[in-house]
Amino acid sequence: QATAPIFCNARYRSAWQAEALTSKGQKAQGQIFRLGGMPITYQGNLRSFVFGIMATEDNVQVQITNYDNAVVFAGTPTVTSDFLTFTLNEGECRVYSAYANSEANLAGVLGALIQSSGNVVVNVGNWCGSVGTTSSNQDIGADQIVPVPFLGTDHILVEGIGDPSQERGFVVAHHPNTEVYLNGSATPAATLQPGDWFMTQNSDYTGTPHSNLFL
């Protein structure tokens, strides 16, 4: 909290990867979210997904549903529930993660629905993840997501300078029959149902010297 506008940024680093995550402030607080991240393409104990949920008020009941019921979360004891429920007080956080050591754990949580009785904030991502074409393509990817009421319909993606196989867009739907259009095309690239997700291709970026994608 501050007496004037501020922003908060957390940076992470390992020997080979790094990531920066900027808090979205009050816009990050909400009661309905959809999980995103990288749909991991290669199994291995170096790759994982992770998401954390923190309450901003007391006695918040949280429920997580609509994920692959074959997902096995890491920890002791091992968690294999078909849905997750718990209660948080202000400032308390619950974190779930799993290694990409099974088919379900590669992308099984993507599109999962988080609902809560009070305001929470959600961080989500991979440490490391990979949507690349070889087993050596991997990186950290994390973000603080916004609740469903703040989601939009028009977005511009900017291609980074990573390996082209990793530079792709990820879309997850919350509403039925969500049509995804790329670069002004009249034909949808995908039609999604709640919890469904879609990955754009690197070739969908256009323009020089900066490549962008209108979604």
RODO-2510 file (C-alpha; in nm, 4 decimals, decimal comma):
residues 215
     n   res          X          Y          Z
     1     q     0,0000     0,0000     0,0000
     2     a     0,1169     0,3543    -0,0688
     3     t    -0,0062     0,7142    -0,0566
     4     a     0,0508     0,7519    -0,4334
     5     p     0,0488     0,5103    -0,7307
     6     i     0,3298     0,2520    -0,7286
     7     f     0,4039    -0,0783    -0,8967
     8     c     0,5622    -0,3924    -0,7561
     9     n     0,7900    -0,6142    -0,9638
    10     a     0,9453    -0,9462    -0,8632
    11     r     1,2360    -1,0917    -1,0602
    12     y     1,3566    -1,4510    -1,0554
    13     r     1,6768    -1,6060    -1,1858
    14     s     1,8364    -1,9482    -1,2158
    15     a     2,1594    -2,0476    -1,3880
    16     w     1,9949    -2,0508    -1,7322
    17     q     1,6527    -1,8837    -1,7119
    18     a     1,5003    -1,5683    -1,5698
    19     e     1,1572    -1,4107    -1,5323
    20     a     0,9972    -1,0864    -1,4198
    21     l     0,6453    -1,0631    -1,2776
    22     t     0,4660    -0,7321    -1,2231
    23     s     0,1732    -0,7075    -0,9851
    24     k    -0,1498    -0,5825    -1,1423
    25     g    -0,2589    -0,4194    -0,8173
    26     q    -0,6296    -0,3919    -0,7394
    27     k    -0,7240    -0,5168    -1,0888
    28     a    -0,5694    -0,8531    -0,9945
    29     q    -0,8283    -0,9099    -0,7212
    30     g    -1,1372    -1,1079    -0,8063
    31     q    -1,3452    -1,4198    -0,7557
    32     i    -1,3438    -1,5998    -1,0941
    33     f    -1,0251    -1,6914    -1,2866
    34     r    -0,9067    -1,9255    -1,5633
    35     l    -0,5587    -2,0744    -1,5361
    36     g    -0,3092    -2,0232    -1,8172
    37     g     0,0522    -2,1212    -1,8740
    38     m     0,2596    -2,3261    -2,1162
    39     p     0,1188    -2,6531    -2,2546
    40     i     0,4469    -2,8396    -2,1979
    41     t     0,5569    -3,0411    -2,5015
    42     y     0,8281    -3,2564    -2,3438
    43     q     0,8116    -3,4635    -2,0291
    44     g     1,0881    -3,4376    -1,7722
    45     n     1,1619    -3,3580    -1,4111
    46     l     1,3141    -3,0205    -1,5060
    47     r     0,9785    -2,8921    -1,6295
    48     s     0,6784    -2,8065    -1,4180
    49     f     0,3727    -2,5889    -1,3755
    50     v     0,2897    -2,3843    -1,0674
    51     f     0,0078    -2,1578    -0,9515
    52     g    -0,0496    -1,9708    -0,6282
    53     i    -0,3674    -1,8201    -0,4838
    54     m    -0,3580    -1,5543    -0,2104
    55     a    -0,6585    -1,4089    -0,0262
    56     t    -0,6939    -1,0351     0,0301
    57     e    -0,9647    -1,0752     0,2950
    58     d    -1,0500    -1,3240     0,5698
    59     n    -1,2445    -1,6507     0,5503
    60     v    -1,2368    -1,6892     0,1712
    61     q    -1,3532    -2,0273     0,0408
    62     v    -1,1755    -2,1280    -0,2807
    63     q    -1,2682    -2,4029    -0,5256
    64     i    -1,0654    -2,5215    -0,8266
    65     t    -1,2393    -2,7365    -1,0900
    66     n    -1,2379    -2,8216    -1,4620
    67     y    -0,8852    -2,9623    -1,4764
    68     d    -0,7745    -3,3078    -1,5941
    69     n    -0,8554    -3,5442    -1,3074
    70     a    -0,5430    -3,7463    -1,3917
    71     v    -0,3171    -3,4578    -1,2837
    72     v    -0,0995    -3,5534    -0,9857
    73     f     0,0145    -3,2518    -0,7829
    74     a     0,3534    -3,2586    -0,6131
    75     g     0,3961    -3,2605    -0,2377
    76     t     0,3519    -3,4740     0,0694
    77     p     0,0987    -3,6218     0,0757
    78     t     0,0487    -3,6464    -0,3001
    79     v    -0,2715    -3,4716    -0,4159
    80     t    -0,4900    -3,6511    -0,6726
    81     s    -0,8277    -3,4852    -0,6078
    82     d    -1,0785    -3,4244    -0,8884
    83     f    -1,1402    -3,0790    -0,7406
    84     l    -0,9621    -2,8708    -0,4792
    85     t    -1,1259    -2,6728    -0,1982
    86     f    -0,9712    -2,4777     0,0875
    87     t    -1,0160    -2,1656     0,3007
    88     l    -0,7751    -1,8708     0,3198
    89     n    -0,7481    -1,5672     0,5425
    90     e    -0,6027    -1,2318     0,4342
    91     g    -0,2416    -1,2712     0,3238
    92     e    -0,2502    -1,6513     0,3265
    93     c    -0,1462    -1,8332     0,0089
    94     r    -0,1966    -2,1834    -0,1293
    95     v     0,0471    -2,3039    -0,3970
    96     y     0,0106    -2,6067    -0,6265
    97     s     0,2703    -2,7451    -0,8654
    98     a     0,3617    -3,0629    -1,0501
    99     y     0,6454    -3,1904    -1,2619
   100     a     0,5828    -3,2692    -1,6278
   101     n     0,6362    -3,6400    -1,5661
   102     s     0,3043    -3,7660    -1,7021
   103     e     0,0819    -3,6918    -1,9985
   104     a    -0,1851    -3,5302    -1,7811
   105     n     0,0689    -3,3072    -1,6069
   106     l     0,1844    -3,1500    -1,9352
   107     a    -0,1228    -2,9303    -1,9806
   108     g    -0,3912    -3,0773    -1,7569
   109     v    -0,4423    -2,7674    -1,5413
   110     l    -0,4727    -2,5219    -1,8306
   111     g    -0,8191    -2,3710    -1,8458
   112     a    -0,9030    -2,4782    -1,4905
   113     l    -1,1680    -2,2680    -1,3187
   114     i    -1,0949    -2,0906    -0,9891
   115     q    -1,3946    -1,9573    -0,7961
   116     s    -1,3902    -1,7965    -0,4529
   117     s    -1,6322    -1,6441    -0,2036
   118     g    -1,4126    -1,3344    -0,1629
   119     n    -1,1272    -1,1610    -0,3387
   120     v    -0,8087    -1,3501    -0,4211
   121     v    -0,5114    -1,2899    -0,6496
   122     v    -0,3587    -1,5614    -0,8680
   123     n    -0,0051    -1,6102    -0,9999
   124     v     0,0461    -1,8812    -1,2593
   125     g     0,3179    -2,0175    -1,4848
   126     n     0,5916    -2,2718    -1,5394
   127     w     0,9359    -2,3329    -1,3926
   128     c     1,0496    -2,4416    -1,6486
   129     g     0,7993    -2,4878    -1,9272
   130     s     0,8287    -2,5584    -2,2965
   131     v     0,6152    -2,5220    -2,6053
   132     g     0,9220    -2,5736    -2,8257
   133     t     1,0026    -2,8357    -3,0850
   134     t     1,3111    -2,9889    -2,9208
   135     s     1,3822    -3,1180    -2,5722
   136     s     1,6276    -2,8305    -2,5148
   137     n     1,3614    -2,5582    -2,5587
   138     q     1,2531    -2,4446    -2,2132
   139     d     1,2103    -2,1279    -2,0115
   140     i     1,0475    -1,9790    -1,7049
   141     g     0,7097    -1,8241    -1,7753
   142     a     0,4977    -1,6592    -1,5069
   143     d     0,2311    -1,3925    -1,4749
   144     q    -0,0228    -1,2488    -1,2355
   145     i    -0,3533    -1,3027    -1,4108
   146     v    -0,6658    -1,0888    -1,3907
   147     p    -1,0154    -1,2146    -1,3027
   148     v    -1,2730    -1,2896    -1,5695
   149     p    -1,4585    -0,9523    -1,5453
   150     f    -1,1403    -0,7732    -1,6594
   151     l    -1,0732    -0,9986    -1,9589
   152     g    -1,1051    -0,8446    -2,3037
   153     t    -1,1741    -0,9346    -2,6645
   154     d    -0,9011    -0,7367    -2,8475
   155     h    -0,5326    -0,7948    -2,7800
   156     i    -0,2013    -0,7177    -2,9496
   157     l     0,0793    -0,9646    -2,8867
   158     v     0,4447    -0,8653    -2,9385
   159     e     0,6985    -1,1285    -3,0422
   160     g     0,9992    -1,1557    -2,8116
   161     i     1,3558    -1,2424    -2,9075
   162     g     1,3502    -1,6001    -2,7792
   163     d     1,3594    -1,9145    -2,9889
   164     p     1,0799    -1,8789    -3,2501
   165     s     0,9302    -2,2117    -3,1444
   166     q     0,8708    -2,0628    -2,7980
   167     e     0,7309    -1,7268    -2,9157
   168     r     0,3610    -1,8063    -2,9449
   169     g     0,0335    -1,6766    -2,8047
   170     f    -0,1897    -1,8643    -2,5604
   171     v    -0,5680    -1,8124    -2,5477
   172     v    -0,8093    -1,9656    -2,2958
   173     a    -1,1869    -1,9215    -2,3188
   174     h    -1,4399    -1,8653    -2,0433
   175     h    -1,7595    -1,8317    -2,2495
   176     p    -1,9209    -2,0886    -2,4839
   177     n    -1,8481    -2,0692    -2,8566
   178     t    -1,5663    -1,8160    -2,8243
   179     e    -1,4294    -1,7514    -3,1745
   180     v    -1,0628    -1,6524    -3,2023
   181     y    -0,9599    -1,4347    -3,4975
   182     l    -0,6015    -1,3545    -3,5961
   183     n    -0,4836    -1,0383    -3,7732
   184     g    -0,8295    -0,9306    -3,8858
   185     s    -0,9194    -1,2544    -4,0630
   186     a    -1,2910    -1,3124    -4,1186
   187     t    -1,2422    -1,6843    -4,0504
   188     p    -1,1868    -1,7920    -3,6902
   189     a    -0,8629    -1,9761    -3,6210
   190     a    -1,0402    -2,1640    -3,3425
   191     t    -1,3767    -2,1903    -3,1681
   192     l    -1,3440    -2,2601    -2,7969
   193     q    -1,5716    -2,3764    -2,5177
   194     p    -1,5251    -2,2786    -2,1491
   195     g    -1,1823    -2,3951    -2,0343
   196     d    -1,0627    -2,4776    -2,3870
   197     w    -0,7339    -2,3214    -2,4978
   198     f    -0,5561    -2,2462    -2,8232
   199     m    -0,1934    -2,1725    -2,9177
   200     t    -0,1081    -1,9378    -3,2039
   201     q     0,1839    -2,0160    -3,4320
   202     n     0,5027    -1,8116    -3,4513
   203     s     0,4254    -1,7526    -3,8198
   204     d     0,1128    -1,5608    -3,7142
   205     y     0,3317    -1,2647    -3,6128
   206     t     0,3649    -1,0014    -3,8863
   207     g     0,5590    -0,6809    -3,9484
   208     t     0,9153    -0,5451    -3,9256
   209     p     1,1237    -0,4551    -3,7358
   210     h     0,8817    -0,5529    -3,4586
   211     s     0,6475    -0,8456    -3,5190
   212     n     0,2973    -0,8221    -3,3754
   213     l    -0,0192    -1,0288    -3,3707
   214     f    -0,3683    -0,8777    -3,3493
   215     l    -0,5925    -1,1249    -3,1693
***
